[in-house]
Amino acid sequence: MPSDTDILYQGPRLRIRPFRSGDVQPLITMHRDPRVRAHLADDVPLDEPRIAHNFIAHMQQFYRQYPGTGIWCAEHIQPRDPDTLADARRAHAEGEIDDALLAILVQPRWAFCGWFSLVHLADDPQTLEIGARLSPQAWGGALALDGGEWLLQHAFGPLRQRQVLGHCASTNRSAAHCLQVLGFCPQGLVAYNGTQAQRFGIDHDQWARWHAQPRRQRQRAVLGAPVLPTCSSG
């Protein structure tokens, strides 16, 4: 269990924390899923145990070397399954477990669901880009937006950035949609990690205006317009 000081962000359904050595196997499992591999913008074989282990060790060093940036583990909250809840409540009613143990057994648990990142561009060390890589069970919900909003708050707040970029594979329409809901403007195809990717950008003022609106309103605006209202400003 991570301590409170290890948690970078925690909301009602998402938690973001540094990677730990115990995250190697979930990381491997995610990268062995062909649905995940189909959208990758790099070819790092994180489905191999040695590579996954080295990746986490590197990240732990990275956190110390570049405070405030990195690739962080994402966890989503999962309620206990009905059978577990029923067994715990039966045992409590029959006096087999006390109130304290019951409270632990019925609590939802946090489960690995991927990562969120805020790192400097390789070809422009002054510029940060956000990223996310989530396992399929975390797709289609609000987790990417929850994490993306925290990344932008972190970048434009404590890290005092004036601009943040985002990239995704040109075939990954859901990632492009998510970036636009976050307020990013499309900037076209660029060379990225040895391939081509769609680039999106947002500056501090665009972010402040766009995020003053409720998320639902921003989602409707993106669905109704090919270009975000904030993109028209200089």
GIWOQUI-V427072 format. One line per field, one symbol per residue. ss: DSSP state (a for helix, b for strand, c for the rest). phi: phi as a letter, one per 40 degrees, with the letter a starting at -180 (. if undefined). psi: psi as a letter, one per 20 degrees, with the letter a starting at -180 (. if undefined). A space follows every 10 residues. Layout:
ss=???
phi=???
psi=???
//
This chain:
ss=cccaaabbbb cccbbbbccc aaaaaaaaaa accaaaaccc ccccccccaa aaaaaaaaaa aaaaaccccb bbbbbbbbcc caaaaaaaaa aaacccccaa aaaaaaccbb bbbbbbbbbb bccbbbbbbb bbbbcaaacc ccaaaaaaaa aaaaaacccc ccbbbbbbcc ccaaaaaaaa acccbbbbbb bbccbbbbbb bbbaaaaaaa ccccaaaaaa aaaaccccaa aacc
phi=.ccdccccaa bcbbbbaccb ccccccccdc ccccccccbc cabcccccdc cccccccccc ccdccbdgbi bbcbbbcbcc cdcccccccc ccccgcbccc cddcccccbc bdbhabbabc cccaccbcbc aaabcdcbcg bbcccdcccc dcdccccdcf ccabbabacc cccccccccc cchcbcbgcb cafgabacbb babdcddccc ccccddcccc ccccacbcdc cccc
psi=pqrhiiphpp ahiqpprqqr hijgghgggg iiphhghhjp jrkpmjipgg ggghgggghh hghhhmpira pqppqqppqq qhgggggghg hghjjhqagg hghghiqqqp qpjbrqqnrq qhjniipqqq rqoqqhijqj bjghggghhg gggggiehil qhqqrqqqqh inhhgggghh hijqppjapr poljapqpqq qqrggggggg iiqqghhhgh gghiphpqhi iiq.
//
